[in-house]
């Protein structure tokens, strides 16, 4: 996935994506990943969703 940020640094989401991919054992490479099987892409996407909801829940429980 290309990064359109002017400073060419990965976004927080990009960092999260690669972190989660390594945790679940998915070999995610920088750039094009269209050859990634659906099951592996789903592992990454599902775990990203879990993490986002967990952070949201944690932030709102402390209020």
C-alpha positions as a Markdown table, in Angstrom:
| # | Residue | x | y | z |
|---|---|---|---|---|
| 1 | Unk | 0.0 | 0.0 | 0.0 |
| 2 | Unk | 1.5 | 3.3 | -1.0 |
| 3 | Unk | 1.9 | 6.0 | 1.6 |
| 4 | Unk | 0.7 | 9.5 | 0.5 |
| 5 | Unk | 2.2 | 11.3 | 3.4 |
| 6 | Unk | 4.5 | 14.1 | 2.4 |
| 7 | Unk | 7.2 | 13.1 | 4.9 |
| 8 | Unk | 7.2 | 9.4 | 3.7 |
| 9 | Unk | 7.0 | 8.2 | 7.3 |
| 10 | Unk | 4.4 | 5.4 | 7.9 |
| 11 | Unk | 1.2 | 6.4 | 9.6 |
| 12 | Unk | 0.1 | 5.0 | 12.9 |
| 13 | Unk | -2.2 | 2.7 | 11.1 |
| 14 | Unk | 0.6 | 1.4 | 8.9 |
| 15 | Unk | 2.7 | 0.6 | 11.9 |
| 16 | Unk | -0.3 | -1.1 | 13.6 |
| 17 | Unk | -0.9 | -3.2 | 10.5 |
| 18 | Unk | 2.7 | -4.5 | 10.3 |
| 19 | Unk | 2.8 | -5.1 | 14.0 |
| 20 | Unk | -0.4 | -7.2 | 14.0 |
| 21 | Unk | 0.7 | -9.0 | 10.9 |
| 22 | Unk | 3.9 | -10.1 | 12.6 |
| 23 | Unk | 2.0 | -11.1 | 15.7 |
| 24 | Unk | -0.4 | -13.4 | 13.8 |
| 25 | Unk | 2.3 | -14.9 | 11.6 |
| 26 | Unk | 1.3 | -13.2 | 8.3 |
| 27 | Unk | 4.2 | -12.3 | 6.0 |
| 28 | Unk | 3.0 | -8.8 | 5.0 |
| 29 | Unk | 5.4 | -6.9 | 2.8 |
| 30 | Unk | 5.6 | -3.2 | 2.2 |
| 31 | Unk | 3.8 | -2.2 | -1.0 |
| 32 | Unk | 1.5 | -4.6 | -3.0 |
| 33 | Unk | 0.0 | -7.5 | -1.1 |
| 34 | Unk | -2.7 | -8.5 | -3.6 |
| 35 | Unk | -1.3 | -12.1 | -3.6 |
| 36 | Unk | -2.1 | -12.5 | 0.1 |
| 37 | Unk | -4.7 | -15.2 | 0.7 |
| 38 | Unk | -8.0 | -13.9 | 2.0 |
| 39 | Unk | -7.7 | -15.9 | 5.2 |
| 40 | Unk | -4.4 | -14.1 | 6.1 |
| 41 | Unk | -5.7 | -10.7 | 5.1 |
| 42 | Unk | -8.7 | -11.4 | 7.3 |
| 43 | Unk | -6.5 | -12.3 | 10.3 |
| 44 | Unk | -4.8 | -9.0 | 10.0 |
| 45 | Unk | -8.0 | -7.0 | 9.4 |
| 46 | Unk | -9.9 | -8.7 | 12.2 |
| 47 | Unk | -7.1 | -8.2 | 14.7 |
| 48 | Unk | -6.9 | -4.5 | 13.7 |
| 49 | Unk | -10.6 | -4.1 | 14.4 |
| 50 | Unk | -10.3 | -5.9 | 17.7 |
| 51 | Unk | -7.4 | -3.6 | 18.7 |
| 52 | Unk | -9.3 | -0.4 | 17.7 |
| 53 | Unk | -12.4 | -1.4 | 19.7 |
| 54 | Unk | -10.3 | -2.3 | 22.7 |
| 55 | Unk | -8.5 | 1.1 | 22.7 |
| 56 | Unk | -11.9 | 2.8 | 22.3 |
| 57 | Unk | -13.4 | 0.8 | 25.1 |
| 58 | Unk | -10.5 | 1.4 | 27.4 |
| 59 | Unk | -10.5 | 5.2 | 26.8 |
| 60 | Unk | -14.2 | 5.4 | 27.4 |
| 61 | Unk | -14.2 | 3.3 | 30.6 |
| 62 | Unk | -11.8 | 5.8 | 32.2 |
| 63 | Unk | -14.2 | 8.7 | 31.8 |
